[in-house]
């Protein structure tokens, strides 16, 4: 999943393909989940979920400790039944979500999604007791029960993971209150953000467009057009700043209340816990990236300013096309073959899995009104299969986005064999397969470079993507820390949030940049600040990790692919230290992060050498 839309020109005929000119772009086929919103099977599944959840609570509530001591067979049946609930309810919500994001402006779809949330929240409230009560069982009793039952042994990783939440659990009735009120709390504010953002319209050069298309203008070849788009985006975001500021303040306070009740000390501790990563590891990553700003982003953007002939860069120049950059448009079939060939060269099994996404209708590719922006791969549930959403416009970065999301998809297919409870991967490792898949596609394109100039452009585009993934996401993390820390002292004004935003932009992007006042409102378009606070460092984690992993692959004679697939198949059954050990990688070592960042620096060095070479040739 990407943190923001992939920005590509869409307005001007000379550089902008239409959906039709890209070949036949696929819409996904959700019938593997449910036939339609009117599906009788869907209605029956919702009703059955509520009935069986109530029956589950009546059958097992208050009895788990006794079962652990005297009836492990029944305890094993309970966990199997609990896992089946996760799959059943996940299927219902997956359909509701995917149906909704296909057109968030559609009132019927929005209502369907809201109703599904309400019904599944009601059903899952009857299951809330289960994990809370399991964590009340004494360690020695639970360990003995697991050791004496083969089915329970299979779930040991899940039990061990569950125990990590024990210090932060609240009394049962309070947990139920938090759960019930989530529907009218965080979930409602998230939906307000999504629908507000989807409804925004930007008037650029006389044409009204959605946010997806508006942000694409920031990669137009003409600086004046980028500037016009940037001013319009800033103006529209500022006009809606009261809503976005209220949402941000409310959700930051909501998180502070939850953290305080649960006993989390640092504002990001709950995210670290969810990611199953130690705060010290994240801090080492953040410190390494932050100290590398000058030799990575500052240095690269100074070089880019020189190439573009600018004494200073404006924020609308950050993703500007490079001089001599290819204007090649990849039709859908070309993108498909580029990604599948790169995957196949690494491992035929990887290409075979990815091919199913194309063949079986698991991808939604066209840009259209109301469709959510950006890109993601939704895992749905193990009994089904993932779905990929992108907004494909034929640019090289769109090909990289396709490779990225299919990497997620392959990972989700392989991990699905672990079942609904153990398939989900912590966010820090969830980005590994996606970034690795993207790197495979990039290396394939790089190997096809015809000359030094073309190689330089490809490397520069990759460096920009990596800076967006590493430097920019750590800057986002620093921004979030600043906002959440100050929110504990009272509400923040839109102006103050904008000041924090500009502070981290100046630090991360460097002195070559100037920022006009309208840019202070750009924080409000980043959905992860709303949906998943502090998620963003997972991108930097994954990118640096893959840089090191790819170096191991390049120097490995044999056996890498087998170890790589074993890592993906493990899903959430192992800690990151266990999964990375076979590759000789230790994320707890601060030097590890500098090695990953060193690959970016090495690319910048090569770009500089190629730049000198091409200038000499001219």
ZIVEN-V228753 format. One record per residue. N is the residue number from 1. RES is the residue in one letter. PHI is phi as a letter, one per 30 degrees, with the letter a starting at -180 (999 if undefined). OMEGA is omega in whole degrees, 0 to 359 (* if undefined). D_LAST is the distance of its C-alpha to the last C-alpha in whole Angstrom. Layout:
BEGIN
n res phi omega d_last
N RES PHI OMEGA D_LAST
N RES PHI OMEGA D_LAST
END
This chain:
BEGIN
n res phi omega d_last
1 X 999 181 41
2 X c 185 38
3 X d 180 39
4 X b 180 37
5 X e 172 36
6 X d 190 33
7 X c 178 31
8 X b 180 29
9 X d 179 29
10 X b 190 32
11 X c 192 33
12 X c 191 31
13 X e 184 31
14 X d 184 28
15 X b 190 27
16 X c 176 30
17 X d 170 32
18 X d 177 36
19 X e 184 38
20 X d 181 39
21 X d 180 36
22 X c 185 35
23 X j 182 38
24 X d 180 41
25 X d 186 41
26 X d 164 44
27 X c 181 46
28 X d 179 48
29 X c 184 52
30 X d 184 54
31 X d 174 57
32 X d 174 57
33 X c 176 58
34 X b 184 60
35 X d 183 60
36 X a 177 60
37 X d 180 62
38 X c 185 65
39 X e 177 65
40 X d 179 69
41 X d 178 67
42 X d 181 65
43 X d 180 68
44 X d 180 71
45 X d 178 68
46 X d 180 68
47 X d 180 72
48 X d 179 72
49 X d 180 70
50 X d 181 72
51 X d 184 75
52 X d 176 74
53 X d 177 72
54 X d 179 76
55 X d 179 77
56 X d 179 75
57 X d 180 76
58 X d 184 80
59 X d 192 80
60 X c 184 78
61 X e 178 78
62 X i 186 79
63 X b 189 80
64 X d 179 77
65 X d 179 78
66 X d 179 81
67 X d 179 79
68 X d 182 77
69 X d 191 80
70 X b 184 83
71 X b 184 81
72 X d 178 77
73 X d 179 77
74 X d 176 78
75 X d 178 75
76 X d 177 73
77 X d 181 74
78 X d 182 73
79 X d 176 69
80 X d 179 69
81 X d 178 70
82 X d 179 68
83 X d 178 65
84 X d 176 66
85 X e 181 66
86 X d 179 63
87 X d 182 61
88 X d 181 64
89 X d 176 63
90 X d 178 59
91 X d 180 59
92 X d 183 61
93 X d 178 58
94 X d 179 55
95 X d 181 56
96 X d 181 57
97 X d 184 54
98 X d 176 52
99 X d 182 54
100 X d 184 53
101 X d 176 49
102 X d 176 49
103 X a 183 50
104 X d 179 51
105 X d 182 52
106 X d 185 55
107 X d 180 58
108 X d 178 60
109 X d 179 57
110 X d 178 57
111 X d 179 61
112 X e 179 61
113 X d 180 59
114 X d 178 61
115 X d 179 64
116 X d 177 63
117 X e 183 62
118 X d 183 65
119 X d 181 67
120 X d 174 65
121 X d 178 65
122 X d 181 69
123 X d 184 69
124 X d 176 67
125 X d 179 69
126 X d 179 72
127 X c 187 70
128 X d 183 69
129 X d 195 72
130 X d 182 71
131 X d 178 68
132 X d 183 70
133 X d 176 73
134 X e 181 71
135 X d 175 70
136 X d 178 73
137 X d 180 74
138 X d 184 75
139 X e 184 72
140 X d 179 75
141 X d 181 76
142 X d 179 73
143 X d 179 72
144 X d 179 75
145 X d 180 75
146 X d 182 71
147 X d 185 72
148 X c 184 75
149 X b 186 74
150 X d 179 71
151 X d 179 70
152 X d 178 69
153 X d 180 68
154 X d 181 65
155 X c 182 64
156 X e 179 64
157 X e 179 61
158 X d 177 61
159 X d 181 64
160 X d 177 63
161 X d 181 60
162 X d 182 63
163 X d 180 64
164 X d 179 61
165 X d 189 62
166 X e 181 66
167 X d 186 65
168 X c 177 64
169 X d 179 67
170 X c 177 69
171 X e 191 73
172 X e 184 73
173 X d 178 74
174 X d 177 71
175 X d 180 68
176 X d 178 70
177 X d 178 70
178 X e 182 66
179 X d 183 65
180 X d 184 67
181 X d 178 66
182 X d 181 62
183 X d 180 63
184 X c 178 63
185 X c 185 61
186 X e 182 58
187 X d 181 58
188 X d 180 59
189 X d 175 56
190 X d 180 53
191 X d 177 54
192 X d 178 54
193 X d 183 51
194 X e 184 50
195 X d 176 52
196 X d 181 51
197 X d 180 47
198 X d 184 47
199 X d 181 49
200 X d 176 46
201 X b 185 45
202 X b 181 42
203 X c 184 41
204 X b 180 38
205 X h 177 37
206 X i 181 40
207 X c 178 40
208 X d 184 42
209 X b 179 41
210 X d 180 42
211 X d 180 40
212 X e 182 38
213 X d 180 37
214 X d 180 36
215 X d 177 34
216 X d 181 32
217 X d 180 31
218 X d 173 29
219 X c 177 26
220 X d 180 26
221 X d 184 23
222 X c 184 24
223 X d 181 25
224 X d 179 28
225 X d 175 29
226 X d 180 29
227 X d 179 31
228 X e 179 33
229 X d 181 34
230 X d 179 34
231 X d 181 37
232 X d 178 39
233 X d 179 39
234 X d 181 40
235 X d 182 42
236 X d 178 44
237 X d 180 44
238 X d 179 46
239 X d 179 48
240 X c 187 49
241 X d 180 49
242 X d 179 53
243 X d 183 53
244 X d 178 50
245 X d 178 51
246 X d 179 55
247 X e 182 54
248 X d 179 52
249 X d 183 55
250 X d 182 57
251 X d 176 55
252 X d 177 54
253 X d 178 58
254 X e 179 59
255 X d 180 57
256 X d 179 59
257 X d 180 62
258 X d 180 61
259 X d 182 60
260 X d 180 63
261 X d 184 65
262 X d 177 64
263 X j 174 63
264 X d 184 60
265 X d 182 59
266 X d 184 55
267 X d 180 53
268 X c 185 51
269 X d 181 54
270 X d 176 55
271 X d 179 52
272 X d 179 51
273 X d 179 55
274 X d 180 54
275 X d 182 50
276 X h 177 53
277 X b 183 50
278 X d 178 51
279 X e 181 50
280 X d 179 49
281 X d 179 47
282 X d 180 45
283 X d 178 46
284 X d 177 44
285 X d 183 41
286 X d 180 41
287 X d 181 41
288 X d 180 38
289 X d 184 36
290 X d 179 37
291 X d 180 36
292 X c 179 32
293 X e 185 31
294 X d 185 30
295 X d 177 27
296 X c 186 27
297 X d 181 27
298 X d 183 27
299 X d 183 23
300 X d 184 22
301 X d 173 23
302 X d 176 21
303 X d 181 18
304 X d 178 18
305 X e 179 19
306 X d 179 16
307 X d 183 14
308 X d 180 17
309 X i 182 17
310 X c 172 20
311 X d 177 22
312 X b 176 25
313 X c 170 25
314 X c 184 28
315 X d 179 30
316 X d 176 29
317 X c 187 25
318 X e 181 26
319 X c 179 25
320 X d 175 23
321 X d 179 21
322 X d 174 17
323 X e 181 14
324 X i 179 13
325 X d 181 17
326 X d 175 18
327 X c 181 21
328 X e 174 23
329 X c 178 27
330 X c 172 29
331 X d 186 32
332 X e 180 35
333 X d 178 36
334 X d 179 32
335 X d 179 33
336 X e 183 36
337 X d 178 35
338 X e 182 32
339 X d 183 34
340 X d 178 37
341 X d 178 35
342 X d 177 33
343 X d 184 37
344 X d 179 38
345 X d 178 36
346 X d 181 37
347 X a 180 41
348 X e 180 42
349 X d 180 45
350 X d 178 42
351 X d 180 41
352 X d 179 45
353 X d 181 46
354 X d 181 43
355 X d 180 43
356 X d 179 47
357 X d 178 45
358 X d 188 44
359 X d 190 47
360 X c 175 49
361 X i 182 48
362 X c 183 47
363 X b 171 44
364 X c 191 44
365 X c 189 41
366 X d 167 41
367 X d 178 40
368 X a 181 43
369 X e 175 45
370 X i 180 47
371 X d 180 46
372 X d 184 45
373 X d 174 41
374 X i 184 39
375 X a 175 40
376 X a 169 42
377 X b 181 44
378 X c 184 48
379 X d 188 50
380 X h 183 53
381 X b 183 56
382 X e 181 56
383 X d 178 59
384 X c 180 56
385 X a 179 52
386 X d 172 49
387 X b 180 48
388 X c 172 44
389 X c 170 43
390 X b 173 39
391 X c 193 38
392 X d 180 36
393 X b 169 33
394 X i 181 31
395 X d 178 28
396 X e 179 26
397 X d 175 28
398 X d 176 31
399 X d 178 31
400 X d 178 31
401 X d 178 34
402 X d 178 35
403 X d 180 35
404 X d 184 36
405 X d 176 39
406 X d 173 40
407 X d 173 40
408 X e 184 42
409 X d 177 44
410 X d 178 44
411 X e 183 46
412 X d 177 48
413 X d 182 50
414 X d 182 50
415 X d 183 51
416 X e 180 54
417 X d 178 56
418 X d 179 57
419 X i 188 59
420 X d 183 59
421 X d 187 60
422 X c 177 57
423 X d 183 54
424 X e 181 53
425 X c 176 50
426 X e 187 49
427 X e 182 46
428 X d 178 45
429 X c 180 45
430 X d 180 45
431 X d 185 41
432 X d 184 40
433 X d 181 40
434 X d 180 38
435 X d 178 35
436 X d 178 36
437 X d 178 36
438 X d 180 33
439 X d 177 31
440 X d 180 32
441 X d 179 30
442 X d 182 27
443 X d 178 27
444 X d 178 27
445 X d 182 24
446 X d 180 22
447 X d 181 23
448 X c 181 22
449 X e 186 19
450 X d 183 17
451 X a 183 13
452 X d 181 12
453 X d 180 11
454 X d 178 14
455 X d 179 16
456 X d 181 15
457 X d 180 16
458 X d 178 19
459 X d 181 20
460 X d 178 19
461 X d 179 22
462 X d 178 24
463 X d 179 24
464 X d 177 25
465 X d 181 28
466 X d 176 29
467 X d 176 29
468 X d 183 31
469 X d 186 33
470 X c 184 34
471 X d 185 33
472 X d 181 34
473 X d 174 37
474 X d 174 38
475 X d 176 38
476 X d 179 40
477 X d 178 42
478 X d 176 43
479 X d 180 43
480 X d 179 46
481 X d 180 47
482 X d 181 47
483 X d 183 49
484 X d 179 52
485 X d 181 53
486 X d 180 53
487 X d 179 55
488 X d 179 58
489 X c 180 59
490 X k 182 59
491 X d 176 57
492 X c 174 53
493 X d 176 52
494 X e 181 49
495 X d 181 48
496 X d 177 49
497 X d 177 47
498 X d 178 44
499 X d 178 44
500 X d 179 44
501 X e 182 41
502 X d 178 39
503 X d 182 40
504 X d 177 38
505 X d 179 35
506 X d 181 34
507 X d 188 35
508 X d 185 33
509 X c 173 30
510 X j 187 30
511 X d 179 29
512 X d 184 26
513 X c 166 28
514 X c 183 31
515 X b 177 34
516 X d 188 36
517 X e 183 39
518 X d 182 39
519 X d 182 37
520 X d 180 41
521 X c 186 42
522 X d 177 40
523 X e 190 42
524 X d 182 44
525 X c 185 42
526 X d 187 42
527 X d 184 44
528 X d 175 45
529 X d 182 46
530 X c 188 49
531 X d 187 50
532 X b 181 49
533 X e 177 49
534 X i 175 47
535 X d 198 45
536 X e 182 42
537 X d 179 41
538 X d 179 42
539 X d 178 38
540 X d 177 37
541 X e 182 40
542 X d 182 39
543 X d 179 35
544 X d 178 35
545 X d 181 38
546 X d 176 36
547 X e 179 33
548 X d 181 36
549 X d 181 37
550 X d 176 34
551 X d 176 34
552 X d 180 37
553 X d 183 37
554 X d 181 34
555 X c 183 36
556 X d 180 39
557 X d 180 40
558 X a 176 43
559 X i 183 45
560 X d 184 42
561 X e 180 43
562 X d 179 46
563 X d 180 46
564 X d 179 44
565 X d 176 46
566 X d 177 49
567 X d 181 48
568 X d 181 47
569 X d 183 51
570 X d 180 52
571 X h 181 52
572 X c 185 53
573 X d 183 56
574 X b 175 54
575 X d 183 53
576 X e 180 49
577 X d 178 50
578 X d 183 52
579 X d 184 49
580 X c 183 46
581 X e 180 48
582 X d 180 48
583 X c 182 44
584 X i 183 45
585 X c 180 43
586 X b 183 45
587 X d 179 44
588 X d 178 47
589 X d 181 45
590 X e 180 43
591 X d 179 40
592 X e 184 40
593 X d 178 38
594 X d 176 36
595 X d 178 35
596 X d 178 34
597 X d 180 32
598 X d 178 30
599 X d 177 28
600 X d 180 27
601 X d 179 26
602 X d 177 24
603 X d 179 22
604 X d 177 21
605 X d 180 20
606 X d 177 18
607 X d 179 16
608 X d 179 15
609 X d 179 14
610 X d 178 12
611 X d 178 11
612 X d 181 10
613 X d 181 9
614 X d 176 6
615 X d 178 5
616 X d 179 5
617 X d 179 4
618 X d * 0
END
